[in-house]
């Protein structure tokens, strides 16, 4: 007799699509708890620029894997996978329904598809040859080594680019293809929010304007003073301020750059998600509610 797997609801979508608010409504409806699948909201201090929910909204339903590490600490997808697995088990023990919510496709797939990552130690010689290169140069190197993976990787994530190049050089294979799927741990329902392009662009611009108004500049100054321009501060919403602080561009330029880079990132997210034929795309709360009801029957 086959044993049914624990159920997991996944709410995913592009940045600024409204998935966090939707997830809270659905989690309240179905006695759930939320696990964040956002590779930047794990960091303490990255608040305004990562569009973290305010404390009142977070308190309205239990949230997990937000604000768990400092910017100086290292974090990766393999660690996320293990932490998320433990949280899901804890939620099931409380007789509640876990909701995995976010836009970091690699994090979501690592957990849902049960990826097994190559165990390759850090290569000092390779890293030394790459450390002085900028993101554009690193991306060009990686694209030659792994054209498929280059379609999905964050082009401005220096740490991830170096790791991907490192794995390609050591294994002589694609970093993308080295991720092996094992037997799924959970029975998952993937719900994706898809907005018309024009609507998403407006939401991104409005959100960026709100971030600036809420003193994103002050948040960035405080973090740079404490950590310098560390890897997490190469995140969209933060890295655009460097030239402003150097008096090379205006604050309006910063706002426009954040909106542009966010829009570009949202397109890469959709490129990633469009590969997955198991995602049930919706445009309203009612659609999501109906799909979850059918799933948990």
Backbone as CSV, one residue per row, in Angstrom:
resi,resn,N_x,N_y,N_z,CA_x,CA_y,CA_z,C_x,C_y,C_z
1,UNK,0.851,-1.196,0.000,0.000,0.000,0.000,0.889,1.249,0.000
2,UNK,0.633,2.171,-0.926,1.440,3.389,-0.973,0.993,4.350,0.124
3,UNK,1.973,5.031,0.707,1.688,6.003,1.768,1.659,7.388,1.161
4,UNK,0.587,8.143,1.416,0.481,9.483,0.850,1.535,10.405,1.449
5,UNK,2.043,11.292,0.633,3.077,12.228,1.070,2.430,13.445,1.729
6,UNK,3.172,14.114,2.627,2.652,15.353,3.227,2.393,16.393,2.143
7,UNK,1.337,17.152,2.322,0.958,18.132,1.304,1.656,19.479,1.531
8,UNK,1.933,20.137,0.425,2.591,21.447,0.436,1.956,22.331,-0.629
9,UNK,1.595,23.543,-0.227,1.076,24.531,-1.178,2.210,25.491,-1.517
10,UNK,2.424,25.724,-2.804,3.449,26.670,-3.247,2.752,27.849,-3.932
11,UNK,3.051,29.043,-3.462,2.541,30.263,-4.099,3.750,30.985,-4.675
12,UNK,3.809,31.103,-5.991,4.976,31.701,-6.635,4.550,32.733,-7.665
13,UNK,5.520,33.453,-8.154,5.234,34.458,-9.170,6.348,35.470,-9.254
14,UNK,6.183,36.406,-10.171,7.190,37.446,-10.360,7.173,38.429,-9.199
15,UNK,8.252,39.136,-9.042,8.335,40.146,-8.009,7.252,41.201,-8.218
16,UNK,6.660,41.654,-7.135,5.613,42.693,-7.141,4.261,42.204,-7.678
17,UNK,4.099,40.901,-7.857,2.843,40.380,-8.414,1.732,40.248,-7.374
18,UNK,2.084,40.363,-6.086,1.075,40.285,-5.031,0.963,38.913,-4.385
19,UNK,1.978,38.075,-4.549,1.901,36.700,-4.020,1.902,36.647,-2.494
20,UNK,2.612,37.575,-1.846,2.678,37.549,-0.377,1.311,37.813,0.246
21,UNK,0.625,38.830,-0.273,-0.707,39.160,0.246,-1.703,38.039,-0.042
22,UNK,-1.620,37.473,-1.241,-2.499,36.357,-1.598,-2.253,35.171,-0.672
23,UNK,-0.982,34.887,-0.404,-0.633,33.743,0.440,-1.183,33.905,1.850
24,UNK,-1.140,35.117,2.392,-1.670,35.359,3.736,-3.169,35.066,3.770
25,UNK,-3.898,35.544,2.776,-5.351,35.294,2.725,-5.648,33.795,2.645
26,UNK,-4.906,33.106,1.787,-5.147,31.669,1.610,-4.715,30.870,2.842
27,UNK,-3.613,31.281,3.465,-3.150,30.585,4.673,-4.145,30.752,5.812
28,UNK,-4.753,31.918,5.913,-5.793,32.139,6.937,-6.998,31.250,6.658
29,UNK,-7.360,31.132,5.408,-8.523,30.345,5.020,-8.322,28.863,5.306
30,UNK,-7.083,28.371,5.090,-6.844,26.923,5.173,-5.961,26.527,6.357
31,UNK,-5.965,27.353,7.411,-5.221,27.038,8.633,-3.752,26.731,8.326
32,UNK,-3.109,27.669,7.658,-1.747,27.438,7.213,-0.704,28.304,7.885
33,UNK,0.557,28.001,7.601,1.700,28.810,8.004,2.581,29.006,6.777
34,UNK,3.293,30.108,6.738,4.041,30.489,5.543,5.549,30.331,5.740
35,UNK,6.180,29.726,4.735,7.642,29.623,4.683,8.103,30.466,3.502
36,UNK,8.949,31.432,3.760,9.426,32.306,2.691,10.436,31.586,1.804
37,UNK,10.270,31.742,0.489,11.240,31.233,-0.483,11.806,32.427,-1.235
38,UNK,12.407,33.330,-0.469,13.004,34.548,-1.025,14.466,34.592,-0.590
39,UNK,15.367,34.582,-1.538,16.794,34.488,-1.229,17.378,35.750,-0.620
40,UNK,16.598,36.809,-0.535,17.091,38.052,0.070,16.379,38.396,1.380
41,UNK,15.129,37.972,1.529,14.410,38.276,2.771,14.903,37.442,3.947
42,UNK,15.790,36.497,3.693,16.416,35.750,4.791,17.344,36.642,5.604
43,UNK,17.824,37.740,4.992,18.820,38.590,5.648,18.178,39.641,6.554
44,UNK,18.726,39.770,7.745,18.309,40.828,8.656,18.819,42.165,8.118
45,UNK,17.941,43.146,8.085,18.345,44.482,7.638,17.954,44.808,6.225
46,UNK,17.783,43.796,5.381,17.309,44.040,4.014,15.787,44.073,4.064
47,UNK,15.249,45.196,4.429,13.814,45.300,4.694,13.057,46.043,3.599
48,UNK,13.320,47.342,3.496,12.581,48.164,2.530,12.882,47.726,1.107
49,UNK,14.157,47.506,0.800,14.567,47.174,-0.560,14.145,45.802,-1.038
50,UNK,13.792,44.906,-0.112,13.300,43.575,-0.512,11.780,43.479,-0.381
51,UNK,11.158,44.605,-0.053,9.687,44.660,0.066,9.146,43.675,1.091
52,UNK,9.842,43.571,2.235,9.321,42.710,3.300,7.981,43.245,3.784
53,UNK,7.088,42.347,4.139,5.811,42.746,4.698,6.042,43.446,6.035
54,UNK,5.138,44.348,6.384,5.277,45.000,7.691,4.968,44.000,8.805
55,UNK,5.389,44.355,10.018,5.285,43.419,11.145,3.849,43.009,11.445
56,UNK,2.896,43.916,11.203,1.495,43.599,11.480,1.007,42.468,10.563
57,UNK,1.382,42.554,9.276,0.956,41.512,8.335,1.631,40.179,8.644
58,UNK,2.904,40.240,9.014,3.630,39.010,9.338,3.051,38.355,10.594
59,UNK,2.647,39.196,11.551,2.070,38.664,12.784,0.690,38.043,12.554
60,UNK,0.030,38.444,11.468,-1.334,37.967,11.225,-1.368,36.474,10.892
61,UNK,-0.234,35.941,10.479,-0.121,34.512,10.165,1.338,34.128,10.413
62,UNK,1.628,32.963,10.969,3.042,32.594,11.223,3.869,32.557,9.946
63,UNK,5.029,33.237,9.981,5.974,33.249,8.867,7.301,32.643,9.322
64,UNK,7.987,31.972,8.395,9.259,31.333,8.720,10.310,31.659,7.659
65,UNK,11.580,31.605,8.038,12.744,31.836,7.176,12.811,33.261,6.628
66,UNK,12.389,34.199,7.466,12.592,35.621,7.202,13.447,36.159,8.337
67,UNK,14.436,37.004,7.996,15.323,37.597,9.018,16.026,36.534,9.863
68,UNK,16.689,35.589,9.203,17.320,34.507,9.975,18.845,34.602,10.023
69,UNK,19.454,35.410,9.137,20.916,35.529,9.166,21.359,36.974,8.948
70,UNK,22.592,37.263,9.334,23.203,38.572,9.123,23.818,38.642,7.723
71,UNK,24.041,39.848,7.235,24.584,40.005,5.886,25.979,39.401,5.744
72,UNK,26.723,39.338,6.828,28.094,38.810,6.752,28.127,37.279,6.729
73,UNK,26.987,36.641,6.998,26.932,35.180,7.043,26.629,34.609,5.657
74,UNK,27.162,33.446,5.382,26.957,32.804,4.081,25.706,31.929,4.109
75,UNK,25.045,31.888,2.974,23.812,31.110,2.858,23.734,30.590,1.434
76,UNK,23.128,29.410,1.255,22.992,28.876,-0.092,21.717,28.048,-0.210
77,UNK,21.440,27.589,-1.417,20.193,26.884,-1.692,20.112,25.556,-0.949
78,UNK,21.245,24.878,-0.795,21.236,23.595,-0.085,20.837,23.780,1.376
79,UNK,21.336,24.852,1.984,20.992,25.148,3.377,19.518,25.523,3.484
80,UNK,19.046,26.325,2.516,17.618,26.681,2.498,16.752,25.427,2.447
81,UNK,17.108,24.500,1.575,16.320,23.281,1.395,16.168,22.529,2.719
82,UNK,17.256,22.382,3.455,17.206,21.643,4.715,16.385,22.378,5.770
83,UNK,16.563,23.689,5.853,15.795,24.478,6.825,14.300,24.438,6.511
84,UNK,13.972,24.576,5.221,12.563,24.561,4.807,11.922,23.206,5.080
85,UNK,12.655,22.124,4.834,12.136,20.778,5.115,11.764,20.636,6.587
86,UNK,12.641,21.119,7.461,12.374,21.030,8.901,11.150,21.841,9.298
87,UNK,11.027,23.038,8.726,9.877,23.891,9.047,8.570,23.245,8.576
88,UNK,8.596,22.642,7.406,7.396,21.980,6.886,6.980,20.837,7.802
89,UNK,7.948,20.062,8.252,7.653,18.963,9.179,7.031,19.483,10.471
90,UNK,7.571,20.582,10.987,7.043,21.180,12.216,5.602,21.647,12.019
91,UNK,5.338,22.246,10.874,3.989,22.757,10.579,2.995,21.596,10.490
92,UNK,3.388,20.521,9.840,2.511,19.348,9.760,2.241,18.753,11.147
93,UNK,3.235,18.771,12.006,3.047,18.252,13.366,2.011,19.074,14.124
94,UNK,1.914,20.349,13.778,0.901,21.218,14.408,-0.456,21.080,13.726
95,UNK,-0.558,20.130,12.796,-1.814,19.871,12.060,-2.222,21.073,11.219
96,UNK,-1.219,21.755,10.688,-1.478,22.901,9.823,-0.945,22.634,8.420
97,UNK,-1.322,23.502,7.491,-0.948,23.332,6.091,0.199,24.290,5.745
98,UNK,1.340,23.776,5.278,2.467,24.651,4.939,2.300,25.308,3.573
99,UNK,2.632,26.593,3.521,2.621,27.362,2.271,4.044,27.845,2.009
100,UNK,4.620,27.427,0.909,5.935,27.903,0.489,5.701,29.061,-0.463
101,UNK,6.214,30.254,-0.114,5.828,31.470,-0.846,7.064,32.267,-1.256
102,UNK,7.182,32.564,-2.540,8.302,33.392,-2.972,8.513,33.383,-4.464
103,UNK,9.585,34.072,-4.867,9.890,34.180,-6.288,11.256,33.658,-6.668
104,UNK,11.959,33.039,-5.706,13.275,32.474,-6.010,13.079,31.057,-6.528
105,UNK,13.048,30.944,-7.852,12.726,29.677,-8.490,13.638,28.530,-8.092
106,UNK,14.926,28.809,-7.948,15.865,27.751,-7.575,15.550,27.196,-6.195
107,UNK,15.217,28.075,-5.250,14.875,27.632,-3.898,13.624,26.758,-3.914
108,UNK,12.624,27.198,-4.659,11.367,26.452,-4.732,11.596,25.078,-5.350
109,UNK,12.292,25.041,-6.482,12.524,23.766,-7.168,13.405,22.831,-6.350
110,UNK,14.384,23.394,-5.650,15.279,22.561,-4.835,14.493,21.766,-3.811
111,UNK,13.476,22.388,-3.240,12.660,21.726,-2.224,11.603,20.820,-2.844
112,UNK,10.828,21.368,-3.765,9.704,20.620,-4.337,10.191,19.442,-5.185
113,UNK,11.219,19.671,-6.003,11.742,18.618,-6.877,12.803,17.770,-6.180
114,UNK,13.155,18.166,-4.964,14.141,17.443,-4.154,15.479,17.307,-4.882
115,UNK,16.037,18.468,-5.240,17.337,18.483,-5.906,18.441,17.976,-4.981
116,UNK,19.352,17.274,-5.560,20.579,16.897,-4.872,21.718,17.650,-5.540
117,UNK,22.427,18.465,-4.778,23.455,19.319,-5.347,24.830,18.657,-5.265
118,UNK,25.679,18.947,-6.251,27.016,18.340,-6.247,27.833,18.798,-5.047
119,UNK,28.470,17.851,-4.378,29.299,18.183,-3.221,30.730,18.407,-3.699
120,UNK,30.987,19.653,-4.060,32.307,20.017,-4.570,32.887,21.089,-3.652
121,UNK,34.040,20.815,-3.108,34.654,21.751,-2.159,35.103,23.023,-2.869
122,UNK,35.291,24.087,-2.095,35.740,25.357,-2.659,37.130,25.188,-3.267
123,UNK,37.311,25.752,-4.434,38.578,25.658,-5.156,39.302,27.003,-5.091
124,UNK,40.284,27.095,-4.201,40.961,28.380,-3.953,41.614,28.951,-5.209
125,UNK,42.243,28.101,-5.995,42.945,28.566,-7.187,41.973,29.176,-8.195
126,UNK,40.855,28.486,-8.422,39.845,29.000,-9.363,39.246,30.294,-8.840
127,UNK,38.900,30.301,-7.554,38.277,31.491,-6.963,39.206,32.705,-7.010
128,UNK,40.483,32.468,-6.783,41.452,33.570,-6.820,41.501,34.200,-8.205
129,UNK,41.364,33.366,-9.236,41.398,33.874,-10.613,40.123,34.625,-10.993
130,UNK,39.057,34.430,-10.206,37.762,35.043,-10.526,37.403,36.227,-9.638
131,UNK,37.995,36.304,-8.462,37.598,37.303,-7.463,37.653,38.742,-7.962
132,UNK,38.644,39.054,-8.790,38.819,40.437,-9.240,37.943,40.796,-10.437
133,UNK,37.239,39.831,-10.983,36.394,40.103,-12.145,35.025,40.633,-11.705
134,UNK,34.424,41.483,-12.528,33.093,42.015,-12.199,32.014,41.056,-12.681
135,UNK,30.770,41.381,-12.346,29.660,40.481,-12.656,29.500,40.246,-14.162
136,UNK,29.721,41.303,-14.941,29.574,41.175,-16.394,30.598,40.189,-16.952
137,UNK,31.830,40.288,-16.482,32.895,39.381,-16.945,32.617,37.946,-16.500
138,UNK,32.162,37.786,-15.253,31.858,36.449,-14.731,30.712,35.801,-15.500
139,UNK,29.697,36.606,-15.800,28.554,36.063,-16.539,28.979,35.601,-17.928
140,UNK,29.867,36.362,-18.579,30.343,35.985,-19.913,31.094,34.656,-19.859
141,UNK,31.899,34.471,-18.810,32.632,33.210,-18.640,31.659,32.057,-18.431
142,UNK,30.682,32.289,-17.540,29.715,31.229,-17.233,28.864,30.875,-18.450
143,UNK,28.485,31.872,-19.216,27.633,31.629,-20.389,28.320,30.710,-21.385
144,UNK,29.635,30.839,-21.522,30.384,29.962,-22.431,30.417,28.525,-21.907
145,UNK,30.509,28.394,-20.584,30.594,27.072,-19.968,29.245,26.370,-19.880
146,UNK,28.171,27.164,-19.685,26.851,26.586,-19.400,25.746,27.467,-19.997
147,UNK,25.556,27.421,-21.324,24.566,28.291,-21.986,23.145,28.141,-21.448
148,UNK,22.771,26.915,-21.058,21.416,26.701,-20.534,21.255,27.353,-19.171
149,UNK,22.187,27.074,-18.276,22.117,27.657,-16.941,22.164,29.165,-16.959
150,UNK,22.840,29.748,-17.952,22.980,31.205,-18.039,21.641,31.902,-18.262
151,UNK,20.655,31.157,-18.755,19.334,31.756,-18.973,18.603,32.018,-17.663
152,UNK,19.019,31.336,-16.596,18.268,31.392,-15.349,19.023,32.013,-14.175
153,UNK,20.329,32.042,-14.244,21.114,32.528,-13.113,20.979,34.047,-12.970
154,UNK,21.132,34.549,-11.743,21.120,35.992,-11.499,22.431,36.569,-12.017
155,UNK,22.351,37.418,-13.022,23.557,37.954,-13.660,24.380,38.837,-12.735
156,UNK,23.759,39.397,-11.701,24.463,40.308,-10.789,24.849,39.637,-9.477
157,UNK,24.634,38.340,-9.376,24.963,37.617,-8.146,26.368,37.030,-8.290
158,UNK,27.357,37.792,-7.832,28.761,37.413,-8.028,29.080,36.083,-7.350
159,UNK,28.593,35.908,-6.146,28.874,34.679,-5.400,28.350,33.453,-6.140
160,UNK,27.126,33.541,-6.658,26.530,32.402,-7.351,27.218,32.145,-8.692
161,UNK,27.619,33.214,-9.373,28.328,33.059,-10.640,29.663,32.355,-10.442
162,UNK,30.394,32.762,-9.412,31.688,32.133,-9.131,31.502,30.649,-8.815
163,UNK,30.492,30.337,-8.004,30.231,28.935,-7.661,29.861,28.117,-8.901
164,UNK,29.044,28.694,-9.771,28.624,27.991,-10.979,29.818,27.720,-11.892
165,UNK,30.690,28.708,-12.054,31.892,28.535,-12.881,32.791,27.462,-12.271
166,UNK,32.925,27.524,-10.954,33.752,26.568,-10.222,33.291,25.130,-10.473
167,UNK,31.989,24.894,-10.360,31.435,23.557,-10.560,31.644,23.105,-12.009
168,UNK,31.415,24.006,-12.957,31.594,23.664,-14.371,33.036,23.263,-14.666
169,UNK,33.971,24.019,-14.119,35.385,23.755,-14.398,35.853,22.439,-13.773
170,UNK,35.369,22.137,-12.571,35.795,20.918,-11.887,35.145,19.676,-12.491
171,UNK,33.855,19.753,-12.788,33.120,18.576,-13.274,33.182,18.412,-14.788
172,UNK,33.575,19.502,-15.485,33.583,19.507,-16.956,32.171,19.314,-17.503
173,UNK,31.192,19.682,-16.679,29.785,19.561,-17.072,29.039,20.846,-16.754
174,UNK,27.819,20.951,-17.258,26.954,22.089,-16.964,26.571,22.102,-15.491
175,UNK,26.700,23.258,-14.859,26.256,23.423,-13.471,24.769,23.116,-13.384
176,UNK,24.041,23.529,-14.409,22.586,23.296,-14.463,22.274,21.801,-14.459
177,UNK,23.005,21.040,-15.267,22.718,19.617,-15.407,23.210,18.789,-14.221
178,UNK,24.060,19.371,-13.389,24.584,18.627,-12.243,23.565,18.513,-11.108
179,UNK,22.473,19.273,-11.200,21.434,19.161,-10.184,20.581,17.942,-10.491
180,UNK,20.615,16.979,-9.618,19.874,15.744,-9.828,18.601,15.730,-8.986
181,UNK,17.512,15.297,-9.593,16.258,15.179,-8.866,16.181,13.815,-8.187
182,UNK,15.773,13.825,-6.934,15.513,12.580,-6.236,14.002,12.466,-6.045
183,UNK,13.555,11.405,-5.415,12.122,11.193,-5.205,11.534,12.326,-4.375
184,UNK,10.419,12.882,-4.847,9.799,14.013,-4.152,9.395,13.639,-2.730
185,UNK,9.601,14.579,-1.813,9.272,14.362,-0.404,7.822,14.738,-0.124
186,UNK,7.332,15.746,-0.858,5.992,16.281,-0.603,5.102,16.145,-1.833
187,UNK,3.806,16.106,-1.587,2.820,16.230,-2.667,2.503,17.714,-2.763
188,UNK,2.921,18.321,-3.843,2.860,19.780,-3.937,1.850,20.273,-4.959
189,UNK,1.225,21.382,-4.606,0.379,22.126,-5.541,1.057,23.463,-5.776
190,UNK,1.448,23.708,-7.019,2.103,24.973,-7.358,1.085,25.920,-7.980
191,UNK,0.889,27.043,-7.316,-0.016,28.079,-7.809,0.810,29.308,-8.160
192,UNK,0.663,29.761,-9.393,1.413,30.934,-9.829,0.505,32.107,-10.139
193,UNK,0.945,33.296,-9.753,0.191,34.515,-10.078,0.786,35.111,-11.342
194,UNK,-0.047,35.331,-12.317,0.415,35.919,-13.574,-0.383,37.191,-13.860
195,UNK,0.331,38.314,-13.938,-0.304,39.593,-14.234,0.029,40.018,-15.656
196,UNK,-0.846,40.792,-16.289,-0.502,41.362,-17.602,0.771,42.200,-17.475
197,UNK,1.599,42.219,-18.511,2.891,42.909,-18.468,2.762,44.373,-18.074
198,UNK,1.777,45.033,-18.633,1.612,46.464,-18.352,1.265,46.699,-16.879
199,UNK,0.404,45.838,-16.335,0.010,45.974,-14.935,1.196,45.714,-14.005
200,UNK,1.982,44.700,-14.328,3.153,44.390,-13.505,4.152,45.540,-13.529
201,UNK,4.357,46.136,-14.687,5.296,47.257,-14.804,4.849,48.432,-13.942
202,UNK,3.553,48.712,-13.938,3.019,49.806,-13.114,3.227,49.497,-11.632
203,UNK,2.961,48.256,-11.237,3.125,47.860,-9.837,4.589,47.975,-9.402
204,UNK,5.500,47.605,-10.285,6.930,47.701,-9.971,7.329,49.158,-9.780
205,UNK,6.883,50.028,-10.662,7.225,51.456,-10.558,6.628,52.070,-9.288
206,UNK,5.382,51.724,-8.992,4.740,52.250,-7.780,5.432,51.747,-6.517
207,UNK,5.830,50.476,-6.521,6.508,49.916,-5.353,7.872,50.570,-5.146
208,UNK,8.573,50.800,-6.238,9.884,51.460,-6.141,9.736,52.865,-5.580
209,UNK,8.730,53.574,-6.064,8.482,54.942,-5.574,8.179,54.923,-4.073
210,UNK,7.420,53.934,-3.648,7.083,53.801,-2.225,8.326,53.480,-1.390
211,UNK,9.204,52.637,-1.904,10.446,52.311,-1.200,11.289,53.576,-0.962
212,UNK,11.411,54.398,-2.010,12.189,55.646,-1.902,11.563,56.548,-0.842
213,UNK,10.233,56.647,-0.881,9.508,57.489,0.079,9.691,56.985,1.506
214,UNK,9.803,55.667,1.678,9.957,55.072,3.009,11.409,55.063,3.506
215,UNK,12.260,55.847,2.844,13.662,56.036,3.240,14.536,54.819,2.974
216,UNK,14.434,54.286,1.760,15.350,53.228,1.335,16.790,53.729,1.358
217,UNK,16.969,55.004,1.021,18.318,55.592,1.029,18.967,55.444,2.406
218,UNK,18.212,55.746,3.448,18.735,55.635,4.806,19.081,54.207,5.169
219,UNK,18.236,53.252,4.736,18.505,51.837,5.014,19.811,51.396,4.357
220,UNK,20.010,51.805,3.104,21.216,51.412,2.379,22.456,52.029,3.032
221,UNK,22.382,53.302,3.387,23.515,53.978,4.037,23.942,53.249,5.302
222,UNK,22.972,52.899,6.104,23.241,52.217,7.373,23.925,50.866,7.145
223,UNK,23.440,50.112,6.161,23.996,48.785,5.888,25.394,48.868,5.283
224,UNK,25.589,49.827,4.372,26.908,49.985,3.741,27.945,50.403,4.779
225,UNK,27.543,51.264,5.695,28.459,51.708,6.754,28.904,50.524,7.615
226,UNK,27.996,49.574,7.831,28.279,48.434,8.697,28.975,47.294,7.968
227,UNK,28.579,47.048,6.700,29.062,45.864,5.986,29.864,46.165,4.721
228,UNK,29.915,47.419,4.292,30.514,47.705,2.997,29.596,47.207,1.894
229,UNK,30.078,47.228,0.665,29.248,46.758,-0.453,29.395,45.251,-0.595
230,UNK,28.962,44.524,0.433,29.062,43.070,0.458,28.119,42.454,-0.573
231,UNK,28.267,41.143,-0.796,27.475,40.458,-1.832,25.967,40.672,-1.684
232,UNK,25.380,40.529,-0.478,23.928,40.758,-0.376,23.513,42.171,-0.789
233,UNK,24.430,43.131,-0.647,24.091,44.503,-1.033,24.274,44.753,-2.530
234,UNK,24.575,43.699,-3.275,24.550,43.788,-4.740,23.151,43.461,-5.253
235,UNK,22.213,43.306,-4.316,20.817,43.030,-4.633,20.156,44.239,-5.279
236,UNK,19.204,43.990,-6.170,18.410,45.079,-6.754,17.741,45.860,-5.632
237,UNK,17.804,47.173,-5.733,17.238,48.041,-4.698,18.319,48.614,-3.805
238,UNK,19.490,47.986,-3.833,20.613,48.415,-2.999,21.802,48.845,-3.853
239,UNK,22.177,48.003,-4.813,23.380,48.289,-5.597,23.264,49.570,-6.417
240,UNK,22.028,49.956,-6.756,21.822,51.150,-7.586,22.215,52.444,-6.862
241,UNK,22.361,52.394,-5.537,22.668,53.599,-4.760,24.158,53.941,-4.760
242,UNK,25.010,53.015,-5.168,26.463,53.240,-5.074,26.892,54.492,-5.843
243,UNK,26.457,54.603,-7.085,26.837,55.770,-7.884,26.185,57.049,-7.376
244,UNK,25.023,56.920,-6.752,24.374,58.094,-6.152,25.205,58.624,-4.983
245,UNK,25.675,57.695,-4.132,26.509,58.101,-3.005,27.836,58.698,-3.476
246,UNK,28.265,58.293,-4.680,29.494,58.845,-5.265,29.215,60.125,-6.057
247,UNK,27.943,60.589,-5.979,27.493,61.831,-6.634,27.632,61.780,-8.165
248,UNK,27.418,60.593,-8.724,27.500,60.424,-10.174,26.130,60.453,-10.839
249,UNK,25.082,60.108,-10.076,23.723,60.107,-10.615,22.771,60.730,-9.595
250,UNK,21.566,61.074,-10.036,20.564,61.683,-9.161,19.694,60.624,-8.485
251,UNK,18.910,61.063,-7.507,18.005,60.125,-6.835,16.930,59.615,-7.806
252,UNK,16.525,60.469,-8.725,15.549,60.039,-9.730,16.156,58.959,-10.620
253,UNK,17.451,59.086,-10.913,18.137,58.055,-11.690,18.125,56.726,-10.934
254,UNK,18.345,56.799,-9.624,18.327,55.591,-8.784,16.966,54.916,-8.881
255,UNK,15.915,55.722,-8.746,14.554,55.183,-8.818,14.301,54.501,-10.157
256,UNK,14.719,55.152,-11.239,14.509,54.581,-12.572,15.301,53.286,-12.764
257,UNK,16.527,53.264,-12.229,17.359,52.067,-12.358,16.776,50.894,-11.572
258,UNK,16.289,51.170,-10.368,15.682,50.096,-9.563,14.475,49.514,-10.291
259,UNK,13.636,50.395,-10.833,12.454,49.925,-11.572,12.857,49.107,-12.787
260,UNK,13.857,49.589,-13.528,14.318,48.889,-14.733,14.893,47.518,-14.383
261,UNK,15.777,47.482,-13.382,16.409,46.219,-13.011,15.398,45.225,-12.432
262,UNK,14.408,45.750,-11.709,13.367,44.881,-11.164,12.537,44.274,-12.285
263,UNK,12.220,45.081,-13.287,11.449,44.591,-14.433,12.236,43.523,-15.196
264,UNK,13.527,43.763,-15.384,14.380,42.781,-16.063,14.435,41.472,-15.265
265,UNK,14.544,41.614,-13.947,14.578,40.437,-13.075,13.264,39.667,-13.161
266,UNK,12.148,40.380,-13.216,10.840,39.719,-13.291,10.712,38.895,-14.571
267,UNK,11.354,39.357,-15.638,11.329,38.598,-16.896,12.145,37.314,-16.771
268,UNK,13.279,37.394,-16.057,14.081,36.184,-15.843,13.326,35.191,-14.968
269,UNK,12.584,35.721,-13.995,11.766,34.833,-13.162,10.756,34.076,-14.011
270,UNK,10.097,34.783,-14.930,9.088,34.134,-15.764,9.722,33.134,-16.726
271,UNK,10.942,33.414,-17.179,11.660,32.450,-18.013,11.855,31.152,-17.241
272,UNK,12.208,31.294,-15.968,12.402,30.111,-15.107,11.079,29.371,-14.913
273,UNK,10.041,30.112,-14.498,8.760,29.471,-14.176,8.076,28.865,-15.400
274,UNK,8.293,29.460,-16.566,7.596,28.984,-17.767,8.026,27.571,-18.172
275,UNK,9.171,27.091,-17.641,9.614,25.721,-17.909,8.722,24.689,-17.239
276,UNK,8.078,25.083,-16.165,7.367,24.152,-15.287,5.889,24.041,-15.689
277,UNK,5.543,22.922,-16.260,4.173,22.719,-16.728,3.212,22.337,-15.594
278,UNK,3.743,22.149,-14.381,2.884,21.791,-13.254,2.323,23.007,-12.515
279,UNK,2.768,24.187,-12.896,2.272,25.395,-12.229,0.849,25.700,-12.713
280,UNK,-0.058,25.936,-11.765,-1.437,26.323,-12.073,-1.519,27.851,-11.983
281,UNK,-1.613,28.508,-13.112,-1.594,29.963,-13.135,-2.976,30.542,-12.848
282,UNK,-3.006,31.533,-11.984,-4.279,32.153,-11.599,-4.153,33.674,-11.662
283,UNK,-5.292,34.336,-11.565,-5.298,35.798,-11.540,-6.147,36.351,-10.396
284,UNK,-6.697,35.458,-9.558,-7.548,35.942,-8.469,-7.492,35.018,-7.254
285,UNK,-7.899,35.552,-6.122,-7.961,34.774,-4.884,-8.920,33.594,-5.017
286,UNK,-10.075,33.824,-5.635,-11.092,32.774,-5.775,-10.554,31.560,-6.535
287,UNK,-9.769,31.831,-7.576,-9.175,30.729,-8.340,-8.231,29.920,-7.452
288,UNK,-7.427,30.621,-6.668,-6.496,29.948,-5.773,-7.210,29.127,-4.717
289,UNK,-8.258,29.691,-4.153,-9.045,29.006,-3.125,-9.635,27.709,-3.680
290,UNK,-10.171,27.772,-4.887,-10.789,26.601,-5.508,-9.758,25.492,-5.750
291,UNK,-8.593,25.869,-6.226,-7.551,24.879,-6.523,-7.057,24.189,-5.242
292,UNK,-6.921,24.958,-4.169,-6.469,24.366,-2.905,-7.537,23.443,-2.333
293,UNK,-8.794,23.829,-2.410,-9.887,22.979,-1.924,-9.866,21.625,-2.618
294,UNK,-9.716,21.659,-3.938,-9.675,20.407,-4.701,-8.448,19.569,-4.350
295,UNK,-7.349,20.241,-4.082,-6.081,19.559,-3.797,-6.096,18.837,-2.452
296,UNK,-6.718,19.452,-1.457,-6.644,18.877,-0.094,-7.813,17.951,0.219
297,UNK,-8.730,17.778,-0.720,-9.856,16.862,-0.481,-9.365,15.452,-0.247
